[in-house]
Amino acid sequence: MNNEINEKNTIKIKKDVIKNIAIIFLSVMLILTFFSNSIMNKSLPEVATKYIQAATITSRKR
């Protein structure tokens, strides 16, 4: 009788642990989904653009 109660308790504890891990994982994935655009923008290089104008072509190096 006592063994059955202990087995039920351990099964309940294992289910609770798995449930908590799943909730934490899904929460982290949700947070990363919302902030992925801002995280990616920090790692992208900045690019300067100019409109085309009629003029002579000169080469520049920085």
N, CA, C, O and CB atoms as a CASP TS submission, in Angstrom:
PFRMAT TS
TARGET T0000
AUTHOR 0000-0000-0000
METHOD Language model
MODEL 1
PARENT N/A
ATOM      1  N   MET     1       0.823  -1.195   0.000  1.00  0.00           N
ATOM      2  CA  MET     1       0.000   0.000   0.000  1.00  0.00           C
ATOM      3  C   MET     1       0.869   1.262   0.000  1.00  0.00           C
ATOM      4  O   MET     1       0.616   2.215  -0.737  1.00  0.00           O
ATOM      5  CB  MET     1      -0.938  -0.004   1.211  1.00  0.00           C
ATOM      6  N   ASN     2       1.892   1.237   0.843  1.00  0.00           N
ATOM      7  CA  ASN     2       2.784   2.381   0.954  1.00  0.00           C
ATOM      8  C   ASN     2       3.614   2.564  -0.317  1.00  0.00           C
ATOM      9  O   ASN     2       3.905   3.689  -0.722  1.00  0.00           O
ATOM     10  CB  ASN     2       3.702   2.219   2.163  1.00  0.00           C
ATOM     11  N   ASN     3       3.997   1.429  -0.951  1.00  0.00           N
ATOM     12  CA  ASN     3       4.762   1.501  -2.202  1.00  0.00           C
ATOM     13  C   ASN     3       3.931   2.126  -3.307  1.00  0.00           C
ATOM     14  O   ASN     3       4.458   2.884  -4.121  1.00  0.00           O
ATOM     15  CB  ASN     3       5.238   0.105  -2.629  1.00  0.00           C
ATOM     16  N   GLU     4       2.643   1.822  -3.350  1.00  0.00           N
ATOM     17  CA  GLU     4       1.768   2.379  -4.389  1.00  0.00           C
ATOM     18  C   GLU     4       1.666   3.892  -4.244  1.00  0.00           C
ATOM     19  O   GLU     4       1.669   4.615  -5.240  1.00  0.00           O
ATOM     20  CB  GLU     4       0.363   1.743  -4.319  1.00  0.00           C
ATOM     21  N   ILE     5       1.577   4.361  -3.029  1.00  0.00           N
ATOM     22  CA  ILE     5       1.496   5.808  -2.791  1.00  0.00           C
ATOM     23  C   ILE     5       2.803   6.485  -3.198  1.00  0.00           C
ATOM     24  O   ILE     5       2.787   7.556  -3.805  1.00  0.00           O
ATOM     25  CB  ILE     5       1.182   6.101  -1.301  1.00  0.00           C
ATOM     26  N   ASN     6       3.944   5.856  -2.863  1.00  0.00           N
ATOM     27  CA  ASN     6       5.239   6.414  -3.248  1.00  0.00           C
ATOM     28  C   ASN     6       5.405   6.458  -4.761  1.00  0.00           C
ATOM     29  O   ASN     6       5.931   7.433  -5.298  1.00  0.00           O
ATOM     30  CB  ASN     6       6.368   5.601  -2.627  1.00  0.00           C
ATOM     31  N   GLU     7       4.960   5.404  -5.460  1.00  0.00           N
ATOM     32  CA  GLU     7       5.051   5.369  -6.925  1.00  0.00           C
ATOM     33  C   GLU     7       4.178   6.447  -7.545  1.00  0.00           C
ATOM     34  O   GLU     7       4.585   7.092  -8.511  1.00  0.00           O
ATOM     35  CB  GLU     7       4.642   3.988  -7.462  1.00  0.00           C
ATOM     36  N   LYS     8       2.975   6.653  -6.998  1.00  0.00           N
ATOM     37  CA  LYS     8       2.086   7.694  -7.526  1.00  0.00           C
ATOM     38  C   LYS     8       2.686   9.074  -7.301  1.00  0.00           C
ATOM     39  O   LYS     8       2.576   9.954  -8.154  1.00  0.00           O
ATOM     40  CB  LYS     8       0.695   7.606  -6.869  1.00  0.00           C
ATOM     41  N   ASN     9       3.316   9.258  -6.155  1.00  0.00           N
ATOM     42  CA  ASN     9       3.944  10.549  -5.868  1.00  0.00           C
ATOM     43  C   ASN     9       5.121  10.817  -6.799  1.00  0.00           C
ATOM     44  O   ASN     9       5.278  11.934  -7.293  1.00  0.00           O
ATOM     45  CB  ASN     9       4.410  10.600  -4.413  1.00  0.00           C
ATOM     46  N   THR    10       5.948   9.805  -7.043  1.00  0.00           N
ATOM     47  CA  THR    10       7.096  10.005  -7.936  1.00  0.00           C
ATOM     48  C   THR    10       6.633  10.257  -9.369  1.00  0.00           C
ATOM     49  O   THR    10       7.241  11.056 -10.080  1.00  0.00           O
ATOM     50  CB  THR    10       8.034   8.782  -7.892  1.00  0.00           C
ATOM     51  N   ILE    11       5.571   9.589  -9.799  1.00  0.00           N
ATOM     52  CA  ILE    11       5.044   9.825 -11.150  1.00  0.00           C
ATOM     53  C   ILE    11       4.500  11.241 -11.251  1.00  0.00           C
ATOM     54  O   ILE    11       4.709  11.914 -12.261  1.00  0.00           O
ATOM     55  CB  ILE    11       3.938   8.797 -11.503  1.00  0.00           C
ATOM     56  N   LYS    12       3.802  11.704 -10.210  1.00  0.00           N
ATOM     57  CA  LYS    12       3.264  13.072 -10.204  1.00  0.00           C
ATOM     58  C   LYS    12       4.396  14.087 -10.223  1.00  0.00           C
ATOM     59  O   LYS    12       4.307  15.093 -10.926  1.00  0.00           O
ATOM     60  CB  LYS    12       2.365  13.303  -8.970  1.00  0.00           C
ATOM     61  N   ILE    13       5.454  13.844  -9.465  1.00  0.00           N
ATOM     62  CA  ILE    13       6.599  14.757  -9.432  1.00  0.00           C
ATOM     63  C   ILE    13       7.275  14.810 -10.799  1.00  0.00           C
ATOM     64  O   ILE    13       7.648  15.890 -11.258  1.00  0.00           O
ATOM     65  CB  ILE    13       7.613  14.322  -8.350  1.00  0.00           C
ATOM     66  N   LYS    14       7.438  13.669 -11.452  1.00  0.00           N
ATOM     67  CA  LYS    14       8.052  13.632 -12.781  1.00  0.00           C
ATOM     68  C   LYS    14       7.202  14.395 -13.788  1.00  0.00           C
ATOM     69  O   LYS    14       7.738  15.123 -14.624  1.00  0.00           O
ATOM     70  CB  LYS    14       8.248  12.178 -13.247  1.00  0.00           C
ATOM     71  N   LYS    15       5.886  14.237 -13.719  1.00  0.00           N
ATOM     72  CA  LYS    15       4.996  14.966 -14.634  1.00  0.00           C
ATOM     73  C   LYS    15       5.096  16.467 -14.403  1.00  0.00           C
ATOM     74  O   LYS    15       5.110  17.250 -15.352  1.00  0.00           O
ATOM     75  CB  LYS    15       3.538  14.503 -14.458  1.00  0.00           C
ATOM     76  N   ASP    16       5.166  16.866 -13.126  1.00  0.00           N
ATOM     77  CA  ASP    16       5.282  18.285 -12.811  1.00  0.00           C
ATOM     78  C   ASP    16       6.601  18.866 -13.321  1.00  0.00           C
ATOM     79  O   ASP    16       6.631  19.992 -13.819  1.00  0.00           O
ATOM     80  CB  ASP    16       5.164  18.501 -11.304  1.00  0.00           C
ATOM     81  N   VAL    17       7.674  18.114 -13.202  1.00  0.00           N
ATOM     82  CA  VAL    17       8.977  18.578 -13.681  1.00  0.00           C
ATOM     83  C   VAL    17       8.955  18.728 -15.202  1.00  0.00           C
ATOM     84  O   VAL    17       9.444  19.727 -15.731  1.00  0.00           O
ATOM     85  CB  VAL    17      10.097  17.600 -13.251  1.00  0.00           C
ATOM     86  N   ILE    18       8.400  17.760 -15.898  1.00  0.00           N
ATOM     87  CA  ILE    18       8.312  17.825 -17.359  1.00  0.00           C
ATOM     88  C   ILE    18       7.436  18.992 -17.783  1.00  0.00           C
ATOM     89  O   ILE    18       7.754  19.690 -18.746  1.00  0.00           O
ATOM     90  CB  ILE    18       7.759  16.507 -17.933  1.00  0.00           C
ATOM     91  N   LYS    19       6.334  19.211 -17.073  1.00  0.00           N
ATOM     92  CA  LYS    19       5.442  20.336 -17.385  1.00  0.00           C
ATOM     93  C   LYS    19       6.170  21.655 -17.192  1.00  0.00           C
ATOM     94  O   LYS    19       6.051  22.554 -18.025  1.00  0.00           O
ATOM     95  CB  LYS    19       4.177  20.293 -16.503  1.00  0.00           C
ATOM     96  N   ASN    20       6.927  21.785 -16.099  1.00  0.00           N
ATOM     97  CA  ASN    20       7.653  23.032 -15.840  1.00  0.00           C
ATOM     98  C   ASN    20       8.739  23.277 -16.881  1.00  0.00           C
ATOM     99  O   ASN    20       8.940  24.415 -17.306  1.00  0.00           O
ATOM    100  CB  ASN    20       8.272  23.003 -14.446  1.00  0.00           C
ATOM    101  N   ILE    21       9.435  22.237 -17.291  1.00  0.00           N
ATOM    102  CA  ILE    21      10.457  22.376 -18.335  1.00  0.00           C
ATOM    103  C   ILE    21       9.819  22.805 -19.653  1.00  0.00           C
ATOM    104  O   ILE    21      10.367  23.655 -20.355  1.00  0.00           O
ATOM    105  CB  ILE    21      11.228  21.051 -18.523  1.00  0.00           C
ATOM    106  N   ALA    22       8.677  22.233 -19.993  1.00  0.00           N
ATOM    107  CA  ALA    22       7.985  22.605 -21.231  1.00  0.00           C
ATOM    108  C   ALA    22       7.520  24.060 -21.184  1.00  0.00           C
ATOM    109  O   ALA    22       7.623  24.774 -22.181  1.00  0.00           O
ATOM    110  CB  ALA    22       6.783  21.675 -21.474  1.00  0.00           C
ATOM    111  N   ILE    23       7.013  24.500 -20.039  1.00  0.00           N
ATOM    112  CA  ILE    23       6.567  25.890 -19.910  1.00  0.00           C
ATOM    113  C   ILE    23       7.745  26.846 -20.046  1.00  0.00           C
ATOM    114  O   ILE    23       7.634  27.868 -20.723  1.00  0.00           O
ATOM    115  CB  ILE    23       5.859  26.109 -18.560  1.00  0.00           C
ATOM    116  N   ILE    24       8.855  26.532 -19.420  1.00  0.00           N
ATOM    117  CA  ILE    24      10.046  27.385 -19.513  1.00  0.00           C
ATOM    118  C   ILE    24      10.562  27.438 -20.945  1.00  0.00           C
ATOM    119  O   ILE    24      10.912  28.510 -21.439  1.00  0.00           O
ATOM    120  CB  ILE    24      11.154  26.874 -18.571  1.00  0.00           C
ATOM    121  N   PHE    25      10.614  26.290 -21.616  1.00  0.00           N
ATOM    122  CA  PHE    25      11.086  26.243 -22.999  1.00  0.00           C
ATOM    123  C   PHE    25      10.194  27.073 -23.913  1.00  0.00           C
ATOM    124  O   PHE    25      10.691  27.850 -24.728  1.00  0.00           O
ATOM    125  CB  PHE    25      11.143  24.797 -23.494  1.00  0.00           C
ATOM    126  N   LEU    26       8.884  26.911 -23.781  1.00  0.00           N
ATOM    127  CA  LEU    26       7.964  27.669 -24.634  1.00  0.00           C
ATOM    128  C   LEU    26       8.026  29.165 -24.333  1.00  0.00           C
ATOM    129  O   LEU    26       7.882  29.984 -25.241  1.00  0.00           O
ATOM    130  CB  LEU    26       6.532  27.161 -24.451  1.00  0.00           C
ATOM    131  N   SER    27       8.237  29.526 -23.079  1.00  0.00           N
ATOM    132  CA  SER    27       8.357  30.941 -22.729  1.00  0.00           C
ATOM    133  C   SER    27       9.612  31.554 -23.354  1.00  0.00           C
ATOM    134  O   SER    27       9.568  32.663 -23.886  1.00  0.00           O
ATOM    135  CB  SER    27       8.387  31.113 -21.200  1.00  0.00           C
ATOM    136  N   VAL    28      10.718  30.832 -23.286  1.00  0.00           N
ATOM    137  CA  VAL    28      11.958  31.322 -23.890  1.00  0.00           C
ATOM    138  C   VAL    28      11.798  31.462 -25.402  1.00  0.00           C
ATOM    139  O   VAL    28      12.242  32.453 -25.982  1.00  0.00           O
ATOM    140  CB  VAL    28      13.130  30.376 -23.564  1.00  0.00           C
ATOM    141  N   MET    29      11.169  30.482 -26.039  1.00  0.00           N
ATOM    142  CA  MET    29      10.959  30.566 -27.486  1.00  0.00           C
ATOM    143  C   MET    29      10.056  31.736 -27.851  1.00  0.00           C
ATOM    144  O   MET    29      10.281  32.388 -28.870  1.00  0.00           O
ATOM    145  CB  MET    29      10.359  29.264 -28.012  1.00  0.00           C
ATOM    146  N   LEU    30       9.047  32.014 -27.046  1.00  0.00           N
ATOM    147  CA  LEU    30       8.151  33.142 -27.303  1.00  0.00           C
ATOM    148  C   LEU    30       8.897  34.465 -27.160  1.00  0.00           C
ATOM    149  O   LEU    30       8.719  35.368 -27.978  1.00  0.00           O
ATOM    150  CB  LEU    30       6.946  33.105 -26.344  1.00  0.00           C
ATOM    151  N   ILE    31       9.717  34.585 -26.141  1.00  0.00           N
ATOM    152  CA  ILE    31      10.498  35.810 -25.939  1.00  0.00           C
ATOM    153  C   ILE    31      11.485  36.008 -27.087  1.00  0.00           C
ATOM    154  O   ILE    31      11.624  37.119 -27.599  1.00  0.00           O
ATOM    155  CB  ILE    31      11.251  35.761 -24.589  1.00  0.00           C
ATOM    156  N   LEU    32      12.166  34.943 -27.492  1.00  0.00           N
ATOM    157  CA  LEU    32      13.108  35.061 -28.606  1.00  0.00           C
ATOM    158  C   LEU    32      12.410  35.402 -29.912  1.00  0.00           C
ATOM    159  O   LEU    32      12.976  36.102 -30.753  1.00  0.00           O
ATOM    160  CB  LEU    32      13.889  33.775 -28.767  1.00  0.00           C
ATOM    161  N   THR    33      11.192  34.918 -30.091  1.00  0.00           N
ATOM    162  CA  THR    33      10.436  35.240 -31.303  1.00  0.00           C
ATOM    163  C   THR    33      10.115  36.723 -31.351  1.00  0.00           C
ATOM    164  O   THR    33      10.240  37.347 -32.405  1.00  0.00           O
ATOM    165  CB  THR    33       9.143  34.415 -31.373  1.00  0.00           C
ATOM    166  N   PHE    34       9.702  37.296 -30.228  1.00  0.00           N
ATOM    167  CA  PHE    34       9.357  38.713 -30.215  1.00  0.00           C
ATOM    168  C   PHE    34      10.576  39.612 -30.391  1.00  0.00           C
ATOM    169  O   PHE    34      10.475  40.668 -31.016  1.00  0.00           O
ATOM    170  CB  PHE    34       8.653  39.059 -28.924  1.00  0.00           C
ATOM    171  N   PHE    35      11.722  39.214 -29.853  1.00  0.00           N
ATOM    172  CA  PHE    35      12.903  40.058 -29.892  1.00  0.00           C
ATOM    173  C   PHE    35      13.905  39.655 -30.967  1.00  0.00           C
ATOM    174  O   PHE    35      14.993  40.228 -31.024  1.00  0.00           O
ATOM    175  CB  PHE    35      13.569  40.038 -28.562  1.00  0.00           C
ATOM    176  N   SER    36      13.576  38.695 -31.815  1.00  0.00           N
ATOM    177  CA  SER    36      14.542  38.233 -32.808  1.00  0.00           C
ATOM    178  C   SER    36      14.899  39.322 -33.817  1.00  0.00           C
ATOM    179  O   SER    36      16.045  39.402 -34.260  1.00  0.00           O
ATOM    180  CB  SER    36      13.996  37.022 -33.535  1.00  0.00           C
ATOM    181  N   ASN    37      13.937  40.152 -34.181  1.00  0.00           N
ATOM    182  CA  ASN    37      14.214  41.209 -35.153  1.00  0.00           C
ATOM    183  C   ASN    37      15.197  42.214 -34.581  1.00  0.00           C
ATOM    184  O   ASN    37      16.127  42.618 -35.279  1.00  0.00           O
ATOM    185  CB  ASN    37      12.917  41.916 -35.571  1.00  0.00           C
ATOM    186  N   SER    38      15.025  42.626 -33.350  1.00  0.00           N
ATOM    187  CA  SER    38      15.947  43.594 -32.764  1.00  0.00           C
ATOM    188  C   SER    38      17.308  42.961 -32.482  1.00  0.00           C
ATOM    189  O   SER    38      18.329  43.645 -32.553  1.00  0.00           O
ATOM    190  CB  SER    38      15.359  44.172 -31.475  1.00  0.00           C
ATOM    191  N   ILE    39      17.339  41.684 -32.167  1.00  0.00           N
ATOM    192  CA  ILE    39      18.618  41.003 -31.942  1.00  0.00           C
ATOM    193  C   ILE    39      19.388  40.896 -33.255  1.00  0.00           C
ATOM    194  O   ILE    39      20.599  41.111 -33.281  1.00  0.00           O
ATOM    195  CB  ILE    39      18.393  39.595 -31.331  1.00  0.00           C
ATOM    196  N   MET    40      18.702  40.570 -34.327  1.00  0.00           N
ATOM    197  CA  MET    40      19.370  40.446 -35.628  1.00  0.00           C
ATOM    198  C   MET    40      19.835  41.799 -36.136  1.00  0.00           C
ATOM    199  O   MET    40      20.877  41.875 -36.786  1.00  0.00           O
ATOM    200  CB  MET    40      18.436  39.799 -36.651  1.00  0.00           C
ATOM    201  N   ASN    41      19.102  42.866 -35.863  1.00  0.00           N
ATOM    202  CA  ASN    41      19.498  44.189 -36.344  1.00  0.00           C
ATOM    203  C   ASN    41      20.809  44.659 -35.715  1.00  0.00           C
ATOM    204  O   ASN    41      21.553  45.412 -36.342  1.00  0.00           O
ATOM    205  CB  ASN    41      18.397  45.199 -36.055  1.00  0.00           C
ATOM    206  N   LYS    42      21.100  44.230 -34.495  1.00  0.00           N
ATOM    207  CA  LYS    42      22.346  44.642 -33.858  1.00  0.00           C
ATOM    208  C   LYS    42      23.550  43.973 -34.505  1.00  0.00           C
ATOM    209  O   LYS    42      24.647  44.530 -34.484  1.00  0.00           O
ATOM    210  CB  LYS    42      22.311  44.322 -32.371  1.00  0.00           C
ATOM    211  N   SER    43      23.367  42.792 -35.079  1.00  0.00           N
ATOM    212  CA  SER    43      24.500  42.076 -35.655  1.00  0.00           C
ATOM    213  C   SER    43      24.689  42.369 -37.144  1.00  0.00           C
ATOM    214  O   SER    43      25.687  41.943 -37.727  1.00  0.00           O
ATOM    215  CB  SER    43      24.321  40.592 -35.448  1.00  0.00           C
ATOM    216  N   LEU    44      23.762  43.080 -37.765  1.00  0.00           N
ATOM    217  CA  LEU    44      23.882  43.387 -39.192  1.00  0.00           C
ATOM    218  C   LEU    44      24.758  44.606 -39.408  1.00  0.00           C
ATOM    219  O   LEU    44      24.735  45.528 -38.593  1.00  0.00           O
ATOM    220  CB  LEU    44      22.500  43.615 -39.813  1.00  0.00           C
ATOM    221  N   PRO    45      25.529  44.634 -40.482  1.00  0.00           N
ATOM    222  CA  PRO    45      26.347  45.815 -40.773  1.00  0.00           C
ATOM    223  C   PRO    45      25.473  46.965 -41.268  1.00  0.00           C
ATOM    224  O   PRO    45      24.423  46.745 -41.873  1.00  0.00           O
ATOM    225  CB  PRO    45      27.430  45.480 -41.820  1.00  0.00           C
ATOM    226  N   GLU    46      25.917  48.195 -41.005  1.00  0.00           N
ATOM    227  CA  GLU    46      25.191  49.362 -41.492  1.00  0.00           C
ATOM    228  C   GLU    46      25.688  49.705 -42.890  1.00  0.00           C
ATOM    229  O   GLU    46      26.882  49.626 -43.180  1.00  0.00           O
ATOM    230  CB  GLU    46      25.362  50.573 -40.529  1.00  0.00           C
ATOM    231  N   VAL    47      24.761  50.082 -43.737  1.00  0.00           N
ATOM    232  CA  VAL    47      25.087  50.375 -45.136  1.00  0.00           C
ATOM    233  C   VAL    47      24.601  51.775 -45.460  1.00  0.00           C
ATOM    234  O   VAL    47      23.476  52.141 -45.121  1.00  0.00           O
ATOM    235  CB  VAL    47      24.449  49.327 -46.104  1.00  0.00           C
ATOM    236  N   ALA    48      25.455  52.569 -46.123  1.00  0.00           N
ATOM    237  CA  ALA    48      25.079  53.911 -46.562  1.00  0.00           C
ATOM    238  C   ALA    48      24.772  53.853 -48.059  1.00  0.00           C
ATOM    239  O   ALA    48      25.528  53.269 -48.835  1.00  0.00           O
ATOM    240  CB  ALA    48      26.215  54.954 -46.255  1.00  0.00           C
ATOM    241  N   THR    49      23.680  54.453 -48.444  1.00  0.00           N
ATOM    242  CA  THR    49      23.297  54.466 -49.871  1.00  0.00           C
ATOM    243  C   THR    49      23.173  55.907 -50.343  1.00  0.00           C
ATOM    244  O   THR    49      22.937  56.818 -49.549  1.00  0.00           O
ATOM    245  CB  THR    49      21.952  53.698 -50.105  1.00  0.00           C
ATOM    246  N   LYS    50      23.336  56.097 -51.635  1.00  0.00           N
ATOM    247  CA  LYS    50      23.171  57.408 -52.245  1.00  0.00           C
ATOM    248  C   LYS    50      22.382  57.240 -53.538  1.00  0.00           C
ATOM    249  O   LYS    50      22.413  56.185 -54.172  1.00  0.00           O
ATOM    250  CB  LYS    50      24.552  58.087 -52.512  1.00  0.00           C
ATOM    251  N   TYR    51      21.681  58.290 -53.912  1.00  0.00           N
ATOM    252  CA  TYR    51      20.959  58.282 -55.172  1.00  0.00           C
ATOM    253  C   TYR    51      21.928  58.534 -56.323  1.00  0.00           C
ATOM    254  O   TYR    51      22.950  59.200 -56.160  1.00  0.00           O
ATOM    255  CB  TYR    51      19.835  59.336 -55.163  1.00  0.00           C
ATOM    256  N   ILE    52      21.587  57.990 -57.486  1.00  0.00           N
ATOM    257  CA  ILE    52      22.438  58.150 -58.674  1.00  0.00           C
ATOM    258  C   ILE    52      22.287  59.562 -59.210  1.00  0.00           C
ATOM    259  O   ILE    52      21.179  60.086 -59.331  1.00  0.00           O
ATOM    260  CB  ILE    52      22.076  57.105 -59.773  1.00  0.00           C
ATOM    261  N   GLN    53      23.434  60.173 -59.533  1.00  0.00           N
ATOM    262  CA  GLN    53      23.442  61.517 -60.112  1.00  0.00           C
ATOM    263  C   GLN    53      24.370  61.507 -61.325  1.00  0.00           C
ATOM    264  O   GLN    53      25.314  60.721 -61.401  1.00  0.00           O
ATOM    265  CB  GLN    53      23.899  62.593 -59.058  1.00  0.00           C
ATOM    266  N   ALA    54      24.085  62.374 -62.243  1.00  0.00           N
ATOM    267  CA  ALA    54      24.929  62.488 -63.424  1.00  0.00           C
ATOM    268  C   ALA    54      26.198  63.246 -63.056  1.00  0.00           C
ATOM    269  O   ALA    54      26.138  64.418 -62.685  1.00  0.00           O
ATOM    270  CB  ALA    54      24.176  63.199 -64.582  1.00  0.00           C
ATOM    271  N   ALA    55      27.334  62.588 -63.156  1.00  0.00           N
ATOM    272  CA  ALA    55      28.625  63.208 -62.860  1.00  0.00           C
ATOM    273  C   ALA    55      29.720  62.277 -63.340  1.00  0.00           C
ATOM    274  O   ALA    55      29.452  61.199 -63.872  1.00  0.00           O
ATOM    275  CB  ALA    55      28.780  63.514 -61.335  1.00  0.00           C
ATOM    276  N   THR    56      30.935  62.700 -63.149  1.00  0.00           N
ATOM    277  CA  THR    56      32.051  61.849 -63.536  1.00  0.00           C
ATOM    278  C   THR    56      32.268  60.786 -62.461  1.00  0.00           C
ATOM    279  O   THR    56      31.933  60.982 -61.293  1.00  0.00           O
ATOM    280  CB  THR    56      33.341  62.688 -63.752  1.00  0.00           C
ATOM    281  N   ILE    57      32.825  59.676 -62.877  1.00  0.00           N
ATOM    282  CA  ILE    57      33.052  58.567 -61.956  1.00  0.00           C
ATOM    283  C   ILE    57      34.441  58.713 -61.347  1.00  0.00           C
ATOM    284  O   ILE    57      35.434  58.844 -62.063  1.00  0.00           O
ATOM    285  CB  ILE    57      32.901  57.191 -62.679  1.00  0.00           C
ATOM    286  N   THR    58      34.499  58.690 -60.037  1.00  0.00           N
ATOM    287  CA  THR    58      35.783  58.712 -59.337  1.00  0.00           C
ATOM    288  C   THR    58      35.828  57.529 -58.388  1.00  0.00           C
ATOM    289  O   THR    58      34.800  57.082 -57.878  1.00  0.00           O
ATOM    290  CB  THR    58      35.994  60.056 -58.567  1.00  0.00           C
ATOM    291  N   SER    59      37.009  57.040 -58.164  1.00  0.00           N
ATOM    292  CA  SER    59      37.136  55.899 -57.262  1.00  0.00           C
ATOM    293  C   SER    59      37.588  56.384 -55.889  1.00  0.00           C
ATOM    294  O   SER    59      38.409  57.294 -55.772  1.00  0.00           O
ATOM    295  CB  SER    59      38.133  54.852 -57.828  1.00  0.00           C
ATOM    296  N   ARG    60      37.037  55.763 -54.863  1.00  0.00           N
ATOM    297  CA  ARG    60      37.389  56.120 -53.493  1.00  0.00           C
ATOM    298  C   ARG    60      37.608  54.844 -52.704  1.00  0.00           C
ATOM    299  O   ARG    60      36.956  53.826 -52.934  1.00  0.00           O
ATOM    300  CB  ARG    60      36.288  57.001 -52.834  1.00  0.00           C
ATOM    301  N   LYS    61      38.510  54.920 -51.800  1.00  0.00           N
ATOM    302  CA  LYS    61      38.733  53.802 -50.881  1.00  0.00           C
ATOM    303  C   LYS    61      38.753  54.349 -49.473  1.00  0.00           C
ATOM    304  O   LYS    61      39.249  55.448 -49.223  1.00  0.00           O
ATOM    305  CB  LYS    61      40.061  53.043 -51.204  1.00  0.00           C
ATOM    306  N   ARG    62      38.220  53.589 -48.576  1.00  0.00           N
ATOM    307  CA  ARG    62      38.233  54.014 -47.164  1.00  0.00           C
ATOM    308  C   ARG    62      39.084  53.069 -46.379  1.00  0.00           C
ATOM    309  O   ARG    62      39.237  53.235 -45.169  1.00  0.00           O
ATOM    310  CB  ARG    62      36.809  54.073 -46.568  1.00  0.00           C
TER
END
